[in-house]
Amino acid sequence: MTNLMNMYRKISRAEYKCPNWFPLEVHKLLSRILDPNPHTRILIANIKKSSWFKKGSESRHIRTKQLVNQNIIIDGNVVSSSNLENYSSSDTKLELAKPGNINAFAIISLSSGFDLFGLFVRKNQKEELQFISARPAPVIISKLEKVGRNLSLDLQKQEGGFFRFRGIK
C-alpha cells in the first residue's frame, strides 16, 4: 500500500523522470502538460503551437540510444553491449525486443486492488504476464530461454515485443 501511496503522491506533485533520450523540447513540453497547478498548466491550443507538436509524425518516432560500455553476463559469459546483437552461444540466440506501449490504465492495474483487467477479459481469453525489470531485455530473454529448455518449452518471439512459451514436440 505504501508504494501505491507514493505513486499517487508523485502523480499529484508531477514528480517524474524522462528518459535521457527524450529531446529537451519534449522535457519542457511534458513539464508544462504535467504541471499540477491548473492555472499554470499548458492549454491544448498552446500544445498544438509547440514546435514538437507541429513536426508531426517525424518527431513521433522515438529514437533509442544503444547501450554503451556495459558488460552483460549471459550463460556465464561476459558480453559487451556493443557485441550484444551479434552474440549467440550454442544454445542462445538473442534478439533485442521493442517494448510494447503501456498506458496509464496498465500502470494502475499493476497495483493489487486496482486491477480492473477482469472486467475486460472474455472467458476463453488467454492469460498474459507483464513485468518491469531493471535488467536489459537480452538478459531476461536469455534466462527465459534457459528456463524454457529445462521445462521442454520453446520461447517464441511474437509481434510487439511479446514472447510465448510453446511445448517442444
Rosetta silent file (secondary structure, phi, psi, omega in degrees, C-alpha in Angstrom):
SEQUENCE: MTNLMNMYRKISRAEYKCPNWFPLEVHKLLSRILDPNPHTRILIANIKKSSWFKKGSESRHIRTKQLVNQNIIIDGNVVSSSNLENYSSSDTKLELAKPGNINAFAIISLSSGFDLFGLFVRKNQKEELQFISARPAPVIISKLEKVGRNLSLDLQKQEGGFFRFRGIK
SCORE:     score description
SCORE:     0.000 S_00000001
   1 L     0.000  -30.832  179.891    0.000    0.000    0.000 S_00000001
   2 H   -63.386  -42.851  179.201    2.955    2.302    0.676 S_00000001
   3 H   -61.908  -39.094  179.117    4.166    2.033   -2.925 S_00000001
   4 H   -64.494  -43.283  178.725    0.688    2.880   -4.171 S_00000001
   5 H   -64.392  -40.646  177.028    0.516    5.945   -1.920 S_00000001
   6 H   -62.489  -40.160  179.111    3.968    7.030   -3.101 S_00000001
   7 H   -61.958  -46.746 -179.931    2.849    6.630   -6.712 S_00000001
   8 H   -66.078  -36.205  177.690   -0.237    8.810   -6.147 S_00000001
   9 H   -63.068  -44.005  179.356    1.831   11.378   -4.236 S_00000001
  10 H   -65.880  -36.963  177.738    4.268   11.593   -7.145 S_00000001
  11 H   -63.726  -46.352 -177.536    1.403   11.909   -9.618 S_00000001
  12 H   -66.782  -28.179  178.857   -0.180   14.759   -7.642 S_00000001
  13 H   -94.154   -1.041 -177.260    3.168   16.568   -7.387 S_00000001
  14 L    57.730   42.198  175.710    4.073   15.844  -11.018 S_00000001
  15 L   -90.011  115.621 -177.989    7.300   14.133   -9.938 S_00000001
  16 L  -153.803  165.497  175.938    8.589   12.153  -12.890 S_00000001
  17 L  -127.520  134.998  175.614   11.741   11.403  -14.825 S_00000001
  18 L   -94.956  145.488  173.752   12.048   11.433  -18.587 S_00000001
  19 L   -58.649  147.597 -176.221   14.381    9.014  -20.343 S_00000001
  20 L   -66.236  -13.318  179.443   17.647   10.722  -21.285 S_00000001
  21 L   -90.007    0.077  173.253   16.957   10.172  -24.980 S_00000001
  22 L   -71.226  133.935  176.085   13.875   12.464  -24.881 S_00000001
  23 L   -62.517  153.890 -178.813   14.679   15.753  -26.652 S_00000001
  24 H   -57.480  -40.013 -179.375   14.903   18.858  -24.439 S_00000001
  25 H   -64.117  -30.185  176.848   11.807   20.380  -26.065 S_00000001
  26 H   -71.814  -40.953  175.833    9.819   17.265  -25.089 S_00000001
  27 H   -54.968  -49.256 -177.413   11.068   17.566  -21.485 S_00000001
  28 H   -64.187  -43.503 -179.536    9.863   21.172  -21.385 S_00000001
  29 H   -64.480  -43.578  178.266    6.521   20.384  -23.006 S_00000001
  30 H   -61.865  -40.261  179.992    5.884   17.461  -20.645 S_00000001
  31 H   -63.997  -33.040  177.699    6.674   19.582  -17.609 S_00000001
  32 H   -77.108  -32.725  177.733    4.067   22.113  -18.765 S_00000001
  33 H   -70.921  -41.056 -175.695    1.495   19.388  -19.534 S_00000001
  34 L   -90.452   10.708  177.722    2.032   17.630  -16.187 S_00000001
  35 L   -58.243  122.192 -177.988    2.030   20.851  -14.152 S_00000001
  36 L   -69.890  -17.061  179.017   -0.110   20.096  -11.062 S_00000001
  37 L   -87.470  113.199 -176.989   -1.325   23.711  -10.931 S_00000001
  38 L   -64.250  -20.868 -179.318   -4.293   24.026  -13.333 S_00000001
  39 L   -78.438  -26.735 -179.686   -3.752   27.808  -13.620 S_00000001
  40 L  -106.512   -4.794  179.530   -0.206   27.479  -14.976 S_00000001
  41 L   -65.821  145.309 -179.101   -0.697   24.214  -16.900 S_00000001
  42 L   -68.811  143.617  178.381   -0.346   24.498  -20.697 S_00000001
  43 L   -87.920  156.226  178.780   -3.535   24.659  -22.765 S_00000001
  44 H   -55.756  -42.024 -179.683   -4.268   22.306  -25.671 S_00000001
  45 H   -58.775  -38.889  179.208   -4.123   25.254  -28.074 S_00000001
  46 H   -74.751  -30.879  174.895   -0.585   26.034  -26.895 S_00000001
  47 H   -62.271  -43.685 -179.591    0.449   22.390  -27.160 S_00000001
  48 H   -64.922  -23.469  179.127   -0.643   22.466  -30.798 S_00000001
  49 H   -84.389  -13.500 -176.722    1.526   25.567  -31.328 S_00000001
  50 L   -66.703  147.275 -178.132    4.663   23.896  -29.971 S_00000001
  51 H   -62.976  -36.044  179.661    7.390   23.097  -32.489 S_00000001
  52 H   -63.844  -43.136 -179.696    7.499   19.478  -31.354 S_00000001
  53 H   -66.527  -38.718 -177.681    3.777   19.007  -31.972 S_00000001
  54 H   -68.475  -24.457 -178.963    3.970   20.720  -35.377 S_00000001
  55 L   -63.879  -22.970  176.370    6.706   18.365  -36.574 S_00000001
  56 L    73.257 -141.178 -171.328    4.083   15.647  -36.827 S_00000001
  57 H   -66.513  -22.748 -179.578    4.984   12.055  -37.434 S_00000001
  58 H   -60.493  -43.645 -177.236    8.708   12.738  -37.819 S_00000001
  59 H   -82.964   -8.385 -179.505    9.124   13.521  -34.136 S_00000001
  60 H   -80.933  -14.529  176.815    6.816   10.722  -33.047 S_00000001
  61 L   -80.920  111.750 -177.413    9.374    8.087  -33.967 S_00000001
  62 L   -78.497  127.280  177.857   11.274    7.562  -30.751 S_00000001
  63 L   -98.883  121.835 -179.193   14.963    7.094  -31.278 S_00000001
  64 L  -100.323  143.084  175.587   16.526    4.921  -28.656 S_00000001
  65 L   -80.726  145.729  175.367   20.167    5.016  -27.726 S_00000001
  66 L   -79.085  152.950  175.855   22.073    1.780  -27.792 S_00000001
  67 L   -65.067  132.255 -177.187   23.590    0.558  -24.572 S_00000001
  68 L  -121.942  136.451  175.406   27.157    1.814  -24.440 S_00000001
  69 L    54.492   41.143  175.342   30.074    0.462  -22.418 S_00000001
  70 L  -120.545  137.598  175.376   28.034   -2.049  -20.454 S_00000001
  71 E  -104.552  136.299 -177.848   29.001   -5.638  -19.886 S_00000001
  72 E  -124.352  138.331  179.196   26.259   -8.208  -19.507 S_00000001
  73 E   -95.969  120.248  178.816   26.668  -11.779  -18.251 S_00000001
  74 E  -127.689  122.617 -178.661   24.846  -14.323  -20.423 S_00000001
  75 L    49.829   39.003  177.427   25.190  -18.044  -19.734 S_00000001
  76 L    82.882   -3.514  179.680   28.334  -17.318  -17.702 S_00000001
  77 E  -103.516  138.252  175.743   29.981  -15.308  -20.498 S_00000001
  78 E   -85.628  122.793 -176.973   30.684  -11.585  -20.223 S_00000001
  79 E  -120.035  128.235  175.375   29.319   -9.900  -23.340 S_00000001
  80 E   -72.427  142.315 -178.580   29.928   -6.267  -24.230 S_00000001
  81 H   -63.163  -25.410  178.502   26.743   -4.444  -25.125 S_00000001
  82 H   -69.268  -23.207  178.337   28.347   -3.324  -28.391 S_00000001
  83 H  -101.574    6.075 -171.484   28.571   -7.013  -29.414 S_00000001
  84 H   -61.832  -40.794 -177.482   25.187   -7.959  -27.995 S_00000001
  85 H   -67.314  -27.185 -179.088   23.324   -8.111  -31.308 S_00000001
  86 H   -91.534   -7.123 -174.422   25.928  -10.471  -32.758 S_00000001
  87 L   -72.083  134.269  166.703   26.123  -12.647  -29.647 S_00000001
  88 E  -158.983  131.574  173.676   24.947  -16.209  -29.747 S_00000001
  89 L   -94.831 -176.338 -178.408   26.131  -19.221  -27.822 S_00000001
  90 L   -61.467  -31.689 -177.081   25.407  -22.768  -28.920 S_00000001
  91 L  -106.854  -13.769 -170.055   22.042  -22.688  -27.147 S_00000001
  92 L  -121.089  128.155  171.998   21.181  -18.991  -27.007 S_00000001
  93 E  -125.500  124.983 -174.919   20.257  -16.577  -29.752 S_00000001
  94 L  -107.583  142.547  170.897   19.255  -13.092  -28.643 S_00000001
  95 L  -130.339  136.895  177.183   17.145  -10.504  -30.372 S_00000001
  96 L   -75.283  125.754 -178.207   16.520   -7.066  -28.962 S_00000001
  97 L   -96.273  140.920  173.503   12.791   -6.713  -28.449 S_00000001
  98 L   -83.737  126.625 -179.153   10.932   -3.451  -28.828 S_00000001
  99 L   -67.836  146.803  176.448    8.840   -2.911  -25.721 S_00000001
 100 L   -74.393  163.999  177.541    5.115   -2.616  -26.190 S_00000001
 101 L   -74.342  144.017  176.891    3.285    0.558  -25.322 S_00000001
 102 L  -129.367  130.980 -178.281    1.970    0.850  -21.802 S_00000001
 103 L  -106.538  178.317 -177.465   -0.691    3.367  -20.842 S_00000001
 104 H   -60.307  -38.393  179.537   -1.850    4.816  -17.515 S_00000001
 105 H   -59.790  -42.899 -179.668   -4.590    2.177  -17.201 S_00000001
 106 H   -66.630  -38.803  179.482   -1.992   -0.590  -17.481 S_00000001
 107 H   -65.277  -46.041  179.786    0.282    1.072  -14.909 S_00000001
 108 H   -63.528  -37.562 -178.156   -2.549    1.493  -12.393 S_00000001
 109 H   -69.523  -13.474  175.637   -3.676   -2.090  -12.944 S_00000001
 110 L   -70.460  -19.664  178.038   -0.206   -3.266  -11.849 S_00000001
 111 L   -81.952  127.789  179.155   -1.209   -2.247   -8.316 S_00000001
 112 L   -63.715  141.732 -177.510   -3.023   -5.014   -6.485 S_00000001
 113 L    94.025  -21.050  178.672   -6.541   -3.981   -5.633 S_00000001
 114 L  -114.200    9.857 -179.516   -6.783   -1.707   -8.654 S_00000001
 115 L   -77.456  105.452  179.870   -6.537   -4.399  -11.309 S_00000001
 116 L   -97.489   10.764 -175.712   -9.704   -3.963  -13.372 S_00000001
 117 H   -56.540  -35.983 -179.075   -8.475   -6.347  -16.068 S_00000001
 118 H   -59.468  -24.357  179.097  -11.087   -8.937  -15.095 S_00000001
 119 H   -71.512  -21.718 -173.695  -13.828   -6.580  -16.273 S_00000001
 120 L  -112.559    0.688 -177.178  -12.490   -6.681  -19.821 S_00000001
 121 L   -93.506  133.295  174.747  -11.374  -10.306  -20.190 S_00000001
 122 L   -80.549  160.347 -175.160  -13.516  -12.810  -22.024 S_00000001
 123 L   -57.864  -40.792 -175.007  -13.946  -16.268  -20.514 S_00000001
 124 L   -97.668   11.382 -178.166  -11.727  -18.060  -23.055 S_00000001
 125 L   -74.327  140.288 -178.071   -9.106  -15.326  -23.389 S_00000001
 126 L   -73.805  149.395 -178.279   -5.509  -16.416  -22.775 S_00000001
 127 L   -84.060  142.835  176.304   -3.653  -15.121  -19.746 S_00000001
 128 L  -120.756  154.771  175.614   -0.678  -12.778  -20.100 S_00000001
 129 L  -125.341  126.968  177.393    2.038  -11.891  -17.645 S_00000001
 130 L  -120.350  147.441  177.659    3.711   -8.483  -17.681 S_00000001
 131 L  -151.716  163.993  178.724    6.584   -7.312  -15.517 S_00000001
 132 L  -120.598  137.663 -178.300    9.061   -4.494  -15.210 S_00000001
 133 L  -142.689  149.527  174.964   12.767   -5.080  -14.687 S_00000001
 134 L   -81.423  -13.445 -179.933   15.935   -3.041  -14.432 S_00000001
 135 L   -74.320  147.810  176.197   17.766   -5.795  -16.333 S_00000001
 136 L   -65.742  148.341 -178.042   18.296   -5.389  -20.092 S_00000001
 137 H   -53.855  -43.168 -178.658   15.854   -7.300  -22.294 S_00000001
 138 H   -59.800  -34.777  179.247   18.525   -9.636  -23.781 S_00000001
 139 H   -67.365  -43.223  179.978   19.484  -10.890  -20.307 S_00000001
 140 H   -65.413  -43.609 -179.899   15.850  -11.602  -19.436 S_00000001
 141 H   -61.985  -43.008  178.692   15.215  -13.305  -22.777 S_00000001
 142 H   -60.078  -43.934 -179.788   18.303  -15.478  -22.323 S_00000001
 143 H   -65.608  -41.611  177.728   17.153  -16.530  -18.854 S_00000001
 144 H   -61.953  -40.879  178.384   13.622  -17.295  -20.123 S_00000001
 145 H   -63.032  -41.324 -179.719   15.085  -19.430  -22.914 S_00000001
 146 H   -64.325  -45.628  177.918   17.236  -21.325  -20.399 S_00000001
 147 H   -63.090  -42.362  178.934   14.263  -21.967  -18.081 S_00000001
 148 H   -59.781  -43.086  178.342   12.142  -22.975  -21.080 S_00000001
 149 H   -60.265  -41.334  179.294   14.733  -25.530  -22.220 S_00000001
 150 H   -64.187  -26.823  179.993   14.741  -27.074  -18.731 S_00000001
 151 L  -101.795   11.617 -176.850   10.936  -27.414  -18.950 S_00000001
 152 L    57.713   43.364  177.106   10.987  -28.617  -22.593 S_00000001
 153 E  -121.226  146.625  178.708    9.440  -25.348  -23.767 S_00000001
 154 E  -106.882  130.323  178.558   10.450  -23.200  -26.712 S_00000001
 155 E   -90.211  118.331 -178.115   10.393  -19.402  -26.329 S_00000001
 156 E  -113.418  132.957  179.025    8.962  -17.832  -29.482 S_00000001
 157 E   -76.977  133.048  177.678    9.100  -14.129  -30.266 S_00000001
 158 L  -110.547  174.998  178.280    5.728  -12.585  -31.092 S_00000001
 159 H   -68.904  146.818  174.850    4.814   -9.223  -32.599 S_00000001
 160 H    78.939   19.660  178.312    5.055   -6.125  -30.393 S_00000001
 161 H    81.903   12.925  179.071    7.812   -7.386  -28.095 S_00000001
 162 L   -93.408  155.070  176.909    5.778  -10.281  -26.720 S_00000001
 163 E  -130.078  153.424 -179.508    7.052  -13.817  -26.215 S_00000001
 164 E  -137.212  135.806  173.160    5.226  -17.124  -25.924 S_00000001
 165 E   -87.279  134.591  174.869    6.305  -20.470  -24.498 S_00000001
 166 E  -130.319  145.537  177.557    5.340  -23.490  -26.597 S_00000001
 167 E   -66.185  138.629  177.922    5.864  -27.156  -25.874 S_00000001
 168 L   -82.817  130.161 -177.922    8.665  -28.775  -27.875 S_00000001
 169 L   -80.147    0.000    0.000    7.385  -31.669  -29.978 S_00000001
